[in-house]
């Protein structure tokens, strides 16, 4: 029987600020729990944690959902920045107004207008919530459309561009109460609306689903969907048929060993914990079951049964990956809650860099693991901008527990890199973008892999990517593989910095613009059209690495020019121009021709009537 955890138990154990040491064989790791400020005294039934820069001032703010059966306002905390990095609670904005029974949340630039939007899901059959960012740090609640009127017993949500059209789509998991419910999949219609997909197993399968992950599990360039289920149900993989089939539909399959990760699975977290170039998976299980760590060996998943991460039984909710000691491998934090008495969380340190073998040791004396309570979502994020990962944990014991913020006081001298990505041809939030960082650590070549996600694990999100670099003061290469298919590589980047990379404009070396000195073809970083095929209107998009004379024309299939869309001097950066199919024009194939500095490149357009 599914449980909703609404019971009230005796008062939680009080905790106070304390300095703690996370002892490892080769590194000493220190955290301190922050106990003052509205972001850690907002007692309630907290659920989701999202580190987001909603006001675009360059630091990480916190969005927190709350979900008691009686309802509670969600919370947004603005990072006050240097030097103290305190937080101010946002009041009066629609995103924090009203009493809801919320669970998961996910941020993305849904309408590609340059600011973050937010989707929040509710349980108890309540309608879900969509908030559009206004560009000034405020939000407007959307009250119409399928996504906010469907109702359901929704658990989590995740934005992701599954059809690779450059716009963020949305997946919502539903569990159910008396009976299991189908999940919701919404397609972004590129006009500020979401339409619900009603066909296919991904839209009709009814399971007690807790969490979902957009992950390109087969490395073919499109995002597949992996869902975790409880009530004795197997996990399910919905494999995207966009590549090579050409249509973004999904086929359901049982993903080998991953299908039986647990009988009461809450969460999946994907990461390359063994630095071998593919994404492995950790599944958090509740109801006193062992959790499960799976190693990905080229598409075959093997449960690491002998590792401590797969032999710890708990009431686990959320597992999140992060390099807490900046040594170049990913560590793991797991929350536990519900099922009676207060519980401890788990922290595992990866020994890959120290020993050459990806295995974990459990750290048991740190306050992040000895603090008792009921923990729900959690997320790593460098809120104080010192280059190491801090930890925020949503707590819900007695429906009246304070959240936990642990500040990382890492003093081992290890280097780091943090990246914020912005798509142009890809969706603006760069969801699905994969980054490979190569560096020499301890005299050995190390390659690390990260992906930008709409949900990193159950009720967890941070769009910013973090890499620990050990003793590497200079990074050999940073490669960004954008959802559009564009690949960009920069070399010789100094460590210990935070970079904002815009698609098509990443320098190829330190201080060097991409594409070569004067080659006109290299001036164009990329070009595309979206939507394509189209019915009435399409947007022609391109990015210039340097300013240039540009001519953009529409041709018929014989090469005859029908119209000139642009003709003039265009400054460097991404550019867009719309072309509307004239009244009476036939459906079929058209061409666009982009001419820069006398060199032309063409693309195909397919018009539908």
Legacy VTK file of the C-alpha trace (Angstrom):
# vtk DataFile Version 3.0
C-alpha trace
ASCII
DATASET POLYDATA
POINTS 609 float
0.000 0.000 0.000
1.305 3.446 -0.887
2.123 5.745 2.037
1.810 9.528 2.126
3.612 10.236 5.397
1.149 12.624 6.968
1.492 11.303 10.516
2.786 13.490 13.343
5.423 12.044 15.643
7.133 13.372 18.768
9.153 16.565 18.422
12.348 16.381 16.382
15.702 16.437 18.084
16.997 19.990 18.298
20.256 20.692 16.493
22.710 23.530 16.740
25.546 24.877 14.631
28.710 22.857 14.874
31.923 22.412 12.977
32.467 18.878 11.796
35.222 16.969 10.035
34.594 14.453 7.283
37.643 12.247 7.658
39.013 10.498 4.613
42.259 8.633 4.186
43.996 11.395 2.255
41.832 14.508 2.633
40.263 16.246 5.607
36.864 17.677 4.734
35.030 20.233 6.870
31.445 21.496 6.845
29.610 23.794 9.206
25.864 23.844 9.646
24.320 27.291 9.197
21.540 27.844 11.733
20.627 31.506 11.333
18.657 33.115 8.554
15.203 32.609 7.025
16.422 29.840 4.701
17.207 27.540 7.654
14.404 28.553 10.041
11.468 28.168 7.662
9.977 25.264 9.621
7.500 23.147 7.672
7.054 20.071 5.519
9.723 20.805 2.926
10.031 18.769 -0.237
12.036 20.015 -3.255
15.326 21.941 -3.312
16.304 23.988 -6.376
19.499 26.036 -6.504
18.695 28.682 -9.145
19.857 32.165 -10.058
16.334 33.522 -10.517
17.375 37.194 -10.352
20.325 36.786 -12.740
22.856 38.396 -10.397
25.382 35.584 -10.674
24.865 33.685 -7.407
22.682 30.759 -6.354
19.312 31.438 -4.791
17.114 28.752 -3.192
13.595 27.663 -4.098
11.893 25.329 -1.642
8.540 23.563 -1.934
6.362 22.555 1.006
3.752 19.816 1.018
1.721 19.197 4.175
-1.820 17.949 3.635
-3.126 21.194 5.127
-1.162 23.298 2.628
1.780 25.656 3.023
3.348 28.413 0.944
6.426 27.565 -1.057
9.526 29.636 -0.348
12.096 31.568 -2.366
15.286 32.907 -0.789
17.448 35.528 -2.483
21.209 35.195 -2.073
22.537 38.506 -0.727
25.982 37.804 -2.173
29.443 38.692 -0.899
30.824 38.951 1.616
28.475 37.050 3.917
26.205 35.178 1.482
23.174 35.482 3.720
19.662 35.032 2.376
16.545 37.200 2.265
13.132 35.609 2.032
11.082 36.817 -0.950
7.622 37.967 0.083
4.507 38.851 -1.870
5.492 37.364 -5.214
3.003 34.926 -6.797
5.566 32.095 -6.640
5.471 32.250 -2.812
1.811 33.184 -2.433
-0.924 30.704 -1.515
-1.011 27.472 0.450
-0.299 24.390 -1.657
0.425 20.729 -1.097
3.529 20.598 -3.250
6.232 18.058 -3.986
8.687 18.500 -6.866
9.763 21.593 -8.790
11.888 22.302 -11.840
13.249 25.521 -13.373
14.032 26.231 -17.025
13.670 29.053 -19.518
10.476 27.525 -20.892
9.704 30.405 -23.273
13.334 31.126 -24.311
13.061 34.770 -23.252
16.206 34.886 -21.125
14.844 34.278 -17.628
13.923 31.208 -15.624
10.396 29.865 -15.331
9.218 27.358 -12.720
6.883 24.370 -12.630
5.684 23.001 -9.284
3.714 19.783 -8.833
1.113 19.067 -6.171
-0.197 15.827 -4.704
-3.710 15.014 -3.419
-5.258 15.419 -6.898
-4.526 19.148 -6.896
-3.688 21.078 -10.054
-0.046 21.808 -10.719
1.554 25.257 -10.964
3.428 27.147 -13.695
5.163 30.455 -13.031
6.678 32.567 -15.789
9.695 34.719 -15.024
9.119 38.383 -15.857
12.779 39.231 -16.384
13.032 41.415 -13.274
13.172 38.709 -10.606
9.391 38.428 -10.271
6.992 35.764 -11.496
3.502 35.539 -12.968
1.333 32.505 -12.334
-0.231 30.856 -15.400
-3.849 29.866 -14.749
-4.917 28.330 -18.063
-3.783 25.359 -20.111
-3.556 21.602 -19.697
-0.383 21.659 -17.594
-2.068 23.628 -14.784
-5.546 22.065 -14.964
-4.835 18.332 -15.304
-4.677 17.586 -11.583
-3.237 14.316 -10.335
-1.161 12.896 -7.520
2.016 14.395 -8.912
5.403 13.679 -7.358
8.134 15.369 -9.398
8.719 17.136 -12.688
11.579 17.732 -15.067
12.076 20.020 -18.051
13.926 18.526 -21.028
14.021 19.046 -24.795
13.069 15.549 -25.950
12.408 16.488 -29.605
15.511 18.702 -29.903
13.580 21.646 -31.340
15.288 24.146 -29.053
12.397 24.467 -26.577
12.040 22.849 -23.146
9.309 20.218 -22.842
8.037 18.851 -19.523
7.562 15.454 -17.873
5.495 15.094 -14.680
5.441 11.902 -12.616
2.242 10.726 -10.947
2.017 8.014 -8.335
-1.601 7.757 -7.280
-3.527 7.068 -4.125
-5.987 4.181 -4.337
-4.909 3.380 -7.911
-1.813 4.113 -9.970
-1.935 7.027 -12.400
-0.309 7.725 -15.757
2.408 10.355 -15.947
2.007 13.611 -17.905
4.190 14.489 -20.894
3.807 18.023 -22.278
5.200 19.330 -25.547
6.340 22.941 -25.758
4.354 24.558 -28.564
6.775 27.505 -28.767
3.971 30.016 -28.195
3.932 30.056 -24.392
1.737 26.960 -24.104
2.245 23.285 -23.308
0.127 20.615 -24.995
-0.290 17.229 -23.384
0.933 14.195 -25.334
-1.833 11.579 -25.257
-0.400 8.703 -27.290
2.221 6.080 -26.555
3.197 4.098 -23.494
4.968 7.076 -21.920
1.593 8.850 -21.753
-0.656 5.903 -20.880
1.315 3.558 -18.603
-0.092 3.745 -15.076
2.468 3.094 -12.345
3.162 4.388 -8.862
5.960 6.552 -10.256
8.055 8.680 -7.963
10.778 10.213 -10.082
11.931 10.636 -13.663
15.221 11.391 -15.399
15.844 12.731 -18.883
19.058 10.904 -19.815
20.586 9.920 -23.146
21.121 6.369 -22.005
22.172 5.022 -25.412
24.365 8.022 -26.339
22.568 8.562 -29.673
21.935 12.293 -29.266
18.376 12.354 -27.902
17.072 12.166 -24.347
15.410 8.985 -23.141
13.180 8.831 -20.080
13.883 6.635 -17.043
11.254 6.388 -14.286
11.447 4.849 -10.813
8.376 3.108 -9.398
7.254 1.820 -6.029
4.598 -0.674 -4.850
6.658 -3.592 -6.156
6.720 -2.262 -9.724
9.775 -2.448 -11.966
11.616 0.623 -13.200
10.864 1.536 -16.831
12.961 3.007 -19.629
11.186 4.894 -22.422
13.653 4.948 -25.300
13.416 7.990 -27.556
13.075 7.153 -31.253
14.129 10.590 -32.521
17.546 9.209 -33.468
17.669 7.507 -35.880
13.919 7.236 -36.524
13.352 10.966 -37.002
10.244 11.132 -34.793
10.320 11.880 -31.068
8.172 8.998 -29.867
9.032 6.567 -27.093
9.174 2.797 -26.784
8.877 1.262 -23.336
11.347 -1.408 -22.306
12.649 -3.162 -19.241
16.247 -1.911 -18.876
17.970 -5.137 -17.807
19.246 -5.157 -14.248
18.056 -1.576 -13.773
14.441 -2.758 -13.962
14.649 -4.505 -10.607
16.544 -1.836 -8.684
14.005 -2.005 -5.863
10.419 -2.652 -4.890
9.916 0.836 -3.484
12.151 3.109 -5.546
12.021 6.840 -4.950
14.797 8.282 -7.031
17.413 7.766 -9.720
20.562 9.866 -10.041
22.766 9.574 -13.125
26.483 10.388 -13.115
29.821 9.082 -14.345
31.168 8.070 -10.944
33.968 5.917 -12.414
35.135 8.523 -14.982
34.885 6.083 -17.900
32.798 8.312 -20.175
29.256 7.048 -19.632
26.502 7.688 -17.115
26.050 5.259 -14.230
22.944 5.149 -12.044
22.137 5.198 -8.334
18.612 4.220 -7.271
17.366 5.237 -3.817
14.883 2.804 -2.256
12.559 3.270 0.686
10.793 0.841 3.046
14.037 -0.473 4.607
15.305 -1.807 1.267
18.904 -1.707 0.137
19.740 1.019 -2.333
21.327 0.116 -5.681
24.387 1.412 -7.522
24.700 0.372 -11.171
27.866 0.667 -13.238
27.337 1.373 -16.926
29.681 -0.596 -19.150
28.843 0.589 -22.639
25.096 0.201 -22.173
25.159 -2.865 -19.913
24.322 -2.116 -16.290
25.794 -4.164 -13.457
24.638 -3.815 -9.865
27.620 -3.171 -7.591
26.348 -5.507 -4.899
29.567 -5.568 -2.903
29.785 -1.793 -2.583
28.483 -0.125 0.582
26.186 2.076 -1.524
24.240 -1.064 -2.509
24.169 -2.747 0.880
22.851 0.074 3.057
19.211 -0.383 3.881
17.208 2.694 4.733
14.163 4.767 4.000
15.987 6.564 1.252
14.387 9.362 -0.747
17.001 11.233 -2.769
20.560 10.456 -3.844
22.718 13.285 -5.227
26.188 13.242 -6.767
28.835 15.888 -6.101
32.604 16.156 -5.725
32.720 17.340 -2.115
36.526 17.354 -1.834
37.311 18.602 -5.383
39.586 15.634 -6.004
38.190 14.738 -9.428
35.658 12.011 -8.622
32.003 12.126 -7.598
30.838 11.453 -4.049
27.270 10.583 -3.029
24.802 11.921 -0.457
21.521 10.105 0.297
18.563 11.420 2.290
16.371 9.234 4.488
12.958 9.906 5.951
9.580 8.546 7.023
8.829 5.033 8.243
8.590 5.817 11.952
11.449 7.270 13.956
13.815 10.025 12.882
16.661 8.911 10.671
20.239 9.643 9.651
21.336 10.486 6.138
24.170 8.719 4.274
27.388 10.198 2.883
29.787 8.124 0.759
33.217 9.240 -0.395
34.530 7.990 -3.732
38.051 6.530 -3.588
38.684 6.504 -7.360
41.354 9.208 -7.449
43.082 7.960 -4.281
43.142 4.251 -5.154
42.435 3.978 -8.884
39.269 1.993 -8.167
35.780 3.511 -8.084
34.516 2.324 -4.719
33.031 4.114 -1.742
33.605 4.473 1.970
30.783 5.488 4.262
31.389 8.541 6.449
29.489 8.133 9.712
30.759 10.739 12.162
29.918 13.917 10.256
26.976 16.049 11.303
25.523 15.745 7.811
24.977 12.079 8.713
24.332 12.316 12.462
21.659 15.013 12.362
18.361 13.219 12.886
15.078 13.988 11.157
13.089 13.203 8.043
14.961 14.437 4.992
13.403 14.765 1.552
15.011 16.530 -1.421
18.590 17.806 -1.303
20.980 19.537 -3.684
24.661 20.428 -3.893
25.515 24.015 -4.844
28.333 26.518 -4.375
26.243 29.270 -2.820
29.237 31.152 -1.319
31.232 31.040 -4.570
34.423 29.667 -3.033
34.706 26.769 -5.481
33.438 23.888 -3.358
29.999 22.321 -3.024
27.726 23.212 -0.137
24.652 21.147 0.772
21.019 22.129 1.303
18.546 19.561 2.648
14.755 19.844 2.792
13.351 18.396 6.006
9.814 17.436 6.947
9.643 15.672 10.315
6.413 16.424 12.178
5.556 18.782 9.283
7.533 21.355 11.259
11.267 20.778 10.759
13.842 23.377 9.781
15.876 22.913 6.623
19.624 22.247 6.789
22.384 24.191 5.053
25.916 22.828 5.401
28.687 25.138 4.255
31.743 23.391 2.843
34.985 24.680 4.359
37.217 22.688 2.043
40.824 23.652 2.721
42.772 20.983 0.825
43.828 23.372 -1.942
42.218 21.369 -4.746
41.239 23.211 -7.906
37.805 23.491 -9.492
35.675 24.740 -12.385
32.027 25.846 -12.480
30.007 26.326 -15.657
26.727 28.025 -16.492
25.513 27.182 -19.991
23.163 29.148 -22.242
21.757 27.652 -25.399
21.000 29.550 -28.579
20.240 26.936 -31.211
19.557 24.631 -28.267
16.994 25.370 -25.565
18.008 28.465 -23.607
18.665 26.544 -20.372
20.919 24.059 -22.226
19.001 21.090 -20.809
20.613 17.907 -22.080
23.974 19.546 -22.792
26.897 17.269 -21.938
30.285 18.607 -20.815
33.567 16.680 -20.813
36.489 18.089 -18.869
39.952 16.597 -19.275
42.789 17.394 -16.896
45.949 15.808 -15.505
45.335 15.011 -11.834
48.048 13.423 -9.731
50.068 12.847 -12.879
47.258 10.855 -14.514
44.836 11.906 -17.296
41.305 12.198 -15.917
38.138 12.793 -17.942
34.974 13.888 -16.160
31.429 14.023 -17.512
28.447 16.163 -16.501
24.992 16.871 -17.945
22.569 19.783 -17.455
19.348 18.362 -15.989
15.846 19.542 -15.229
15.951 17.231 -12.206
19.125 15.673 -10.840
17.269 13.305 -8.490
13.976 13.203 -6.612
13.111 16.818 -5.722
16.606 18.104 -6.557
17.983 20.577 -9.116
20.984 22.750 -9.873
21.561 23.941 -13.450
25.166 24.926 -12.653
27.860 22.314 -13.343
30.765 21.780 -10.942
34.052 19.934 -11.514
36.713 19.132 -8.939
40.205 19.187 -10.441
42.568 18.013 -7.705
46.050 19.423 -8.313
45.332 20.457 -11.925
45.842 24.219 -12.145
45.186 24.201 -15.895
42.477 22.242 -17.699
43.550 20.420 -20.850
40.181 20.592 -22.656
36.575 21.525 -21.993
34.172 20.080 -24.548
30.510 21.120 -24.638
28.140 18.923 -26.636
24.997 20.992 -27.083
21.539 19.435 -27.628
21.527 20.987 -31.117
24.478 18.755 -32.017
26.989 21.607 -31.973
30.292 20.637 -30.326
32.696 23.232 -28.997
36.099 22.695 -27.418
38.265 25.140 -25.511
41.800 24.342 -24.383
44.301 25.505 -21.797
41.706 26.985 -19.457
43.040 28.021 -16.036
41.249 26.355 -13.132
39.482 28.030 -10.199
36.979 30.098 -12.137
33.315 30.299 -12.963
32.452 30.574 -16.657
29.259 31.440 -18.525
29.330 29.752 -21.917
26.917 30.716 -24.692
26.386 28.233 -27.488
28.385 29.136 -30.572
30.583 31.633 -28.765
32.953 29.493 -26.699
36.603 30.468 -27.306
38.792 27.672 -28.673
41.739 28.611 -26.460
42.662 31.063 -23.737
41.775 34.478 -25.118
41.307 33.130 -28.674
37.946 33.376 -30.466
36.739 30.168 -32.081
36.877 29.319 -35.729
40.262 30.515 -37.019
41.467 33.989 -37.948
39.622 35.156 -41.063
37.859 32.166 -42.619
34.333 33.352 -43.495
32.854 29.882 -43.016
34.307 29.666 -39.507
32.663 32.994 -38.684
29.325 31.132 -38.575
29.280 29.079 -35.394
26.033 27.354 -36.348
22.793 27.836 -38.264
19.379 26.144 -38.175
15.636 26.653 -38.504
12.912 25.906 -35.961
10.310 24.557 -36.184
11.163 22.470 -39.208
8.917 21.103 -40.687
6.594 24.085 -40.129
3.061 25.060 -41.044
2.950 28.847 -41.241
6.149 30.349 -39.897
9.677 29.289 -39.035
12.532 31.020 -37.239
15.925 31.085 -38.934
18.718 31.166 -36.381
22.477 31.566 -36.617
25.419 32.716 -34.516
28.473 34.697 -35.582
31.810 34.397 -33.857
32.681 37.864 -35.147
30.782 40.725 -36.783
30.312 40.345 -40.524
28.305 41.254 -43.629
25.374 38.842 -43.765
22.754 38.041 -46.380
19.952 35.570 -45.595
17.689 34.482 -48.459
14.821 32.054 -49.093
15.056 29.972 -52.281
12.865 27.486 -54.064
14.206 24.048 -54.960
15.497 25.345 -58.314
17.699 27.870 -56.525
15.576 30.901 -57.438
15.565 33.614 -54.766
12.042 34.182 -53.404
12.821 36.775 -50.750
15.696 38.291 -48.798
15.182 38.100 -45.049
18.380 39.916 -43.937
21.013 41.935 -45.749
23.497 44.013 -43.787
26.245 44.210 -41.202
25.463 41.958 -38.213
27.244 42.103 -34.866
28.753 38.957 -33.308
26.470 36.686 -31.334
23.284 34.679 -31.873
20.664 36.113 -34.228
17.119 35.162 -35.234
14.886 36.102 -38.152
11.386 34.869 -38.946
10.058 33.830 -42.313
6.356 33.322 -42.897
5.125 31.173 -45.780
3.236 33.509 -48.134
-0.497 33.054 -48.644
-1.098 30.643 -51.479
2.439 29.275 -51.446
2.682 25.546 -51.963
3.767 23.087 -49.318
7.003 21.245 -49.924
10.737 21.891 -49.772
12.336 25.332 -49.677
15.915 26.384 -48.994
17.527 29.130 -46.976
20.935 30.492 -47.947
23.176 32.201 -45.410
26.010 34.173 -46.992
28.773 35.569 -44.790
31.819 37.280 -46.247
31.088 35.848 -49.687
30.825 32.239 -48.452
27.361 30.636 -48.566
25.825 27.830 -46.511
22.368 26.388 -47.116
19.689 24.537 -45.181
16.443 22.785 -46.080
12.977 23.935 -44.994
9.883 21.747 -45.184
6.548 23.590 -45.351
3.318 21.817 -44.458
-0.158 23.063 -45.294
LINES 1 610
609 0 1 2 3 4 5 6 7 8 9 10 11 12 13 14 15 16 17 18 19 20 21 22 23 24 25 26 27 28 29 30 31 32 33 34 35 36 37 38 39 40 41 42 43 44 45 46 47 48 49 50 51 52 53 54 55 56 57 58 59 60 61 62 63 64 65 66 67 68 69 70 71 72 73 74 75 76 77 78 79 80 81 82 83 84 85 86 87 88 89 90 91 92 93 94 95 96 97 98 99 100 101 102 103 104 105 106 107 108 109 110 111 112 113 114 115 116 117 118 119 120 121 122 123 124 125 126 127 128 129 130 131 132 133 134 135 136 137 138 139 140 141 142 143 144 145 146 147 148 149 150 151 152 153 154 155 156 157 158 159 160 161 162 163 164 165 166 167 168 169 170 171 172 173 174 175 176 177 178 179 180 181 182 183 184 185 186 187 188 189 190 191 192 193 194 195 196 197 198 199 200 201 202 203 204 205 206 207 208 209 210 211 212 213 214 215 216 217 218 219 220 221 222 223 224 225 226 227 228 229 230 231 232 233 234 235 236 237 238 239 240 241 242 243 244 245 246 247 248 249 250 251 252 253 254 255 256 257 258 259 260 261 262 263 264 265 266 267 268 269 270 271 272 273 274 275 276 277 278 279 280 281 282 283 284 285 286 287 288 289 290 291 292 293 294 295 296 297 298 299 300 301 302 303 304 305 306 307 308 309 310 311 312 313 314 315 316 317 318 319 320 321 322 323 324 325 326 327 328 329 330 331 332 333 334 335 336 337 338 339 340 341 342 343 344 345 346 347 348 349 350 351 352 353 354 355 356 357 358 359 360 361 362 363 364 365 366 367 368 369 370 371 372 373 374 375 376 377 378 379 380 381 382 383 384 385 386 387 388 389 390 391 392 393 394 395 396 397 398 399 400 401 402 403 404 405 406 407 408 409 410 411 412 413 414 415 416 417 418 419 420 421 422 423 424 425 426 427 428 429 430 431 432 433 434 435 436 437 438 439 440 441 442 443 444 445 446 447 448 449 450 451 452 453 454 455 456 457 458 459 460 461 462 463 464 465 466 467 468 469 470 471 472 473 474 475 476 477 478 479 480 481 482 483 484 485 486 487 488 489 490 491 492 493 494 495 496 497 498 499 500 501 502 503 504 505 506 507 508 509 510 511 512 513 514 515 516 517 518 519 520 521 522 523 524 525 526 527 528 529 530 531 532 533 534 535 536 537 538 539 540 541 542 543 544 545 546 547 548 549 550 551 552 553 554 555 556 557 558 559 560 561 562 563 564 565 566 567 568 569 570 571 572 573 574 575 576 577 578 579 580 581 582 583 584 585 586 587 588 589 590 591 592 593 594 595 596 597 598 599 600 601 602 603 604 605 606 607 608
